[in-house]
Amino acid sequence: MTELIEQRYCIEFCQKLDDSQSQVIRKIQQVFGEDAMGITQIKEWFNRFKDDRTLVESEQRCGRPQTARSAANVERV
């Protein structure tokens, strides 16, 4: 998760330097290699920062949690 946030900071920085979307995609892929976020995600974050978004953290969403595994649940099974 921290690496994703680091990439978002990089996207925000490049966007503020007036780099194009394609330049940002190339830079992120060059720096992070296989661990780079997908092109669609890069474009989405680029546009969010272009629209004056200031937070790099994802917004809270409702719905099912990523995992329901806990020590108590494991013991019950």
Backbone as a printed PyTorch tensor [residue, N CA C, xyz], in Angstrom:
tensor([[[  0.8240,  -1.2040,   0.0000],
         [  0.0000,   0.0000,   0.0000],
         [  0.8660,   1.2640,   0.0000]],

        [[  1.9610,   1.2400,   0.7510],
         [  2.8190,   2.4200,   0.7990],
         [  3.4130,   2.7310,  -0.5620]],

        [[  3.7130,   1.6930,  -1.3320],
         [  4.2820,   1.9290,  -2.6590],
         [  3.2580,   2.6020,  -3.5740]],

        [[  1.9810,   2.2490,  -3.4260],
         [  0.9380,   2.9050,  -4.2190],
         [  0.8390,   4.3850,  -3.8610]],

        [[  0.9270,   4.6800,  -2.5850],
         [  0.8600,   6.0760,  -2.1550],
         [  2.0820,   6.8320,  -2.6660]],

        [[  3.2430,   6.1850,  -2.6430],
         [  4.4580,   6.8050,  -3.1860],
         [  4.2790,   7.1300,  -4.6710]],

        [[  3.6700,   6.2110,  -5.4050],
         [  3.4230,   6.4410,  -6.8260],
         [  2.4500,   7.5970,  -7.0300]],

        [[  1.4620,   7.6990,  -6.1610],
         [  0.5010,   8.8020,  -6.2720],
         [  1.1880,  10.1470,  -6.0440]],

        [[  2.1160,  10.1960,  -5.0800],
         [  2.8870,  11.4250,  -4.8700],
         [  3.6960,  11.7670,  -6.1140]],

        [[  4.2740,  10.7470,  -6.7410],
         [  5.0530,  10.9700,  -7.9690],
         [  4.1600,  11.5050,  -9.0880]],

        [[  2.9640,  10.9440,  -9.2060],
         [  2.0160,  11.4050, -10.2290],
         [  1.6390,  12.8570,  -9.9690]],

        [[  1.3470,  13.1710,  -8.7090],
         [  0.9830,  14.5490,  -8.3580],
         [  2.1310,  15.5120,  -8.6770]],

        [[  3.3480,  15.1170,  -8.3290],
         [  4.5200,  15.9530,  -8.5830],
         [  4.7020,  16.2100, -10.0760]],

        [[  4.6430,  15.1390, -10.8690],
         [  4.8140,  15.2790, -12.3250],
         [  3.7010,  16.1240, -12.9380]],

        [[  2.4830,  15.9500, -12.4400],
         [  1.3490,  16.7230, -12.9620],
         [  1.5480,  18.2060, -12.6740]],

        [[  2.0780,  18.5260, -11.4850],
         [  2.3210,  19.9290, -11.1380],
         [  3.4460,  20.5290, -11.9730]],

        [[  4.3230,  19.6710, -12.5070],
         [  5.3870,  20.1400, -13.4020],
         [  4.9010,  20.2530, -14.8400]],

        [[  3.5950,  20.0460, -15.0400],
         [  2.9550,  20.1100, -16.3570],
         [  3.4010,  19.0080, -17.3080]],

        [[  3.7920,  17.8480, -16.7530],
         [  4.0680,  16.6890, -17.6040],
         [  2.7460,  16.1830, -18.1670]],

        [[  2.7750,  15.6290, -19.3590],
         [  1.5590,  15.0590, -19.9510],
         [  1.2770,  13.7020, -19.3090]],

        [[  0.0660,  13.2060, -19.5270],
         [ -0.2950,  11.8850, -19.0080],
         [  0.6620,  10.8160, -19.5110]],

        [[  0.9680,  10.8340, -20.7950],
         [  1.8460,   9.8040, -21.3590],
         [  3.2590,   9.9000, -20.7780]],

        [[  3.7360,  11.1090, -20.4890],
         [  5.0480,  11.2590, -19.8580],
         [  5.0360,  10.6760, -18.4470]],

        [[  3.9600,  10.9320, -17.7230],
         [  3.8430,  10.4250, -16.3550],
         [  3.7850,   8.9000, -16.3710]],

        [[  3.0220,   8.3290, -17.2810],
         [  2.9210,   6.8690, -17.3830],
         [  4.3070,   6.2710, -17.6230]],

        [[  5.0450,   6.8310, -18.5680],
         [  6.3910,   6.3220, -18.8710],
         [  7.3100,   6.4170, -17.6580]],

        [[  7.2530,   7.5400, -16.9590],
         [  8.1190,   7.7360, -15.7920],
         [  7.7850,   6.7530, -14.6730]],

        [[  6.4970,   6.5940, -14.3870],
         [  6.0820,   5.6680, -13.3270],
         [  6.5190,   4.2480, -13.6750]],

        [[  6.2990,   3.8300, -14.9140],
         [  6.6890,   2.4860, -15.3340],
         [  8.2050,   2.3140, -15.3000]],

        [[  8.9360,   3.3440, -15.6630],
         [ 10.3960,   3.2730, -15.6610],
         [ 10.9350,   3.1480, -14.2360]],

        [[ 10.3810,   3.9150, -13.3270],
         [ 10.8810,   3.9300, -11.9510],
         [ 10.4360,   2.6990, -11.1620]],

        [[  9.1600,   2.3060, -11.2910],
         [  8.6210,   1.2410, -10.4510],
         [  8.5990,  -0.1270, -11.1290]],

        [[  8.8430,  -0.1760, -12.4170],
         [  8.9170,  -1.4520, -13.1350],
         [  7.6450,  -2.2690, -13.0040]],

        [[  7.8040,  -3.5350, -12.6340],
         [  6.6600,  -4.4480, -12.5090],
         [  5.7090,  -4.0460, -11.3930]],

        [[  6.2060,  -3.2700, -10.4360],
         [  5.3710,  -2.8460,  -9.3110],
         [  4.5750,  -1.5800,  -9.6060]],

        [[  4.6880,  -1.0660, -10.8240],
         [  3.9590,   0.1510, -11.1910],
         [  2.4600,  -0.1260, -11.2410]],

        [[  1.6730,   0.8530, -10.8190],
         [  0.2200,   0.7060, -10.9290],
         [ -0.1620,   0.6840, -12.4040]],

        [[ -1.3590,   0.2250, -12.6980],
         [ -1.8160,   0.1110, -14.0740],
         [ -2.0110,   1.4630, -14.7430]],

        [[ -2.0020,   1.4410, -16.0570],
         [ -2.1480,   2.6720, -16.8390],
         [ -3.4550,   3.3850, -16.5040]],

        [[ -4.5410,   2.6290, -16.3780],
         [ -5.8410,   3.2310, -16.0580],
         [ -5.7860,   3.9490, -14.7150]],

        [[ -5.1640,   3.3160, -13.7150],
         [ -5.0450,   3.9470, -12.4000],
         [ -4.2110,   5.2200, -12.4760]],

        [[ -3.1200,   5.1650, -13.2260],
         [ -2.2710,   6.3540, -13.3630],
         [ -3.0750,   7.4940, -13.9750]],

        [[ -3.8460,   7.1830, -15.0280],
         [ -4.6620,   8.2110, -15.6820],
         [ -5.7030,   8.7810, -14.7260]],

        [[ -6.3490,   7.8980, -13.9400],
         [ -7.3680,   8.3620, -12.9900],
         [ -6.7620,   9.3080, -11.9540]],

        [[ -5.6220,   8.9260, -11.3740],
         [ -4.9830,   9.7740, -10.3710],
         [ -4.4590,  11.0570, -10.9890]],

        [[ -3.9330,  10.9850, -12.2030],
         [ -3.4660,  12.1810, -12.9080],
         [ -4.6150,  13.1800, -13.0370]],

        [[ -5.7810,  12.6960, -13.4640],
         [ -6.9480,  13.5700, -13.6420],
         [ -7.4610,  14.1090, -12.3120]],

        [[ -7.3910,  13.2980, -11.2520],
         [ -7.8170,  13.7820,  -9.9360],
         [ -6.9420,  14.9500,  -9.4910]],

        [[ -5.6280,  14.7970,  -9.6650],
         [ -4.7240,  15.8780,  -9.2660],
         [ -4.8790,  17.0880, -10.1750]],

        [[ -5.1900,  16.8520, -11.4270],
         [ -5.4220,  17.9520, -12.3720],
         [ -6.6540,  18.7550, -11.9560]],

        [[ -7.6370,  18.0570, -11.3570],
         [ -8.8620,  18.7030, -10.8790],
         [ -8.7000,  19.2370,  -9.4560]],

        [[ -7.4540,  19.4760,  -9.0370],
         [ -7.1160,  20.0820,  -7.7400],
         [ -7.3290,  19.1880,  -6.5290]],

        [[ -7.2890,  17.8990,  -6.7020],
         [ -7.3360,  17.0070,  -5.5430],
         [ -6.0150,  17.1420,  -4.8030]],

        [[ -6.0680,  17.1320,  -3.4710],
         [ -4.8490,  17.3070,  -2.6890],
         [ -4.4610,  16.0710,  -1.8850]],

        [[ -5.3840,  15.1590,  -1.6530],
         [ -5.0910,  13.9630,  -0.8660],
         [ -4.6420,  12.8150,  -1.7610]],

        [[ -3.6170,  12.0690,  -1.3150],
         [ -3.1630,  10.9140,  -2.0910],
         [ -3.7770,   9.6120,  -1.5810]],

        [[ -4.4140,   9.6590,  -0.4100],
         [ -5.0530,   8.4650,   0.1290],
         [ -6.3850,   8.2390,  -0.5740]],

        [[ -6.7740,   6.9770,  -0.6710],
         [ -8.0660,   6.6420,  -1.2570],
         [ -9.1680,   7.0660,  -0.3050]],

        [[-10.3140,   7.3990,  -0.8630],
         [-11.4510,   7.7800,  -0.0340],
         [-12.1140,   6.5330,   0.5280]],

        [[-12.7170,   6.6670,   1.7090],
         [-13.4590,   5.5750,   2.3300],
         [-14.6020,   5.1580,   1.4310]],

        [[-14.7810,   3.8630,   1.2900],
         [-15.9050,   3.3570,   0.5000],
         [-16.7010,   2.3800,   1.3460]],

        [[-17.9910,   2.3370,   1.1060],
         [-18.8120,   1.3760,   1.8170],
         [-18.7740,   0.0590,   1.0490]],

        [[-19.2190,  -0.9730,   1.6950],
         [-19.2340,  -2.2710,   1.0350],
         [-18.4780,  -3.3050,   1.8400]],

        [[-18.2690,  -4.4170,   1.2270],
         [-17.6110,  -5.5380,   1.8760],
         [-16.1390,  -5.2090,   2.1460]],

        [[-15.6620,  -5.5560,   3.3560],
         [-14.2490,  -5.3090,   3.6440],
         [-13.3560,  -6.2220,   2.8060]],

        [[-12.0930,  -5.8280,   2.6460],
         [-11.1780,  -6.6300,   1.8470],
         [-11.0230,  -8.0340,   2.4050]],

        [[-11.0040,  -8.1470,   3.7130],
         [-10.8600,  -9.4620,   4.3220],
         [-11.6940,  -9.5330,   5.5870]],

        [[-12.1990, -10.7030,   5.8450],
         [-12.9710, -10.9210,   7.0620],
         [-12.2390, -11.9030,   7.9620]],

        [[-10.9720, -12.1590,   7.6560],
         [-10.1940, -13.1220,   8.4220],
         [ -9.6490, -12.4610,   9.6790]],

        [[ -9.9310, -13.0820,  10.7960],
         [ -9.3930, -12.6210,  12.0690],
         [ -9.1380, -13.8500,  12.9260]],

        [[ -8.4130, -13.6740,  14.0000],
         [ -8.0970, -14.7990,  14.8810],
         [ -9.3780, -15.4310,  15.4290]],

        [[-10.3540, -14.5940,  15.7670],
         [-11.6170, -15.1110,  16.3050],
         [-12.3590, -15.9370,  15.2610]],

        [[-12.3960, -15.4750,  14.0240],
         [-13.0760, -16.2260,  12.9640],
         [-12.3700, -17.5380,  12.6610]],

        [[-11.0560, -17.5380,  12.6900],
         [-10.2930, -18.7600,  12.4160],
         [-10.5690, -19.7950,  13.4900]],

        [[-10.6430, -19.3730,  14.7500],
         [-10.9200, -20.3080,  15.8420],
         [-12.3170, -20.8990,  15.7310]],

        [[-13.2870, -20.1170,  15.2870],
         [-14.6530, -20.6130,  15.1440],
         [-14.7360, -21.7330,  14.1200]],

        [[-13.9570, -21.6380,  13.0760],
         [-13.9870, -22.6440,  12.0130],
         [-13.2370, -23.8380,  12.5050]]])
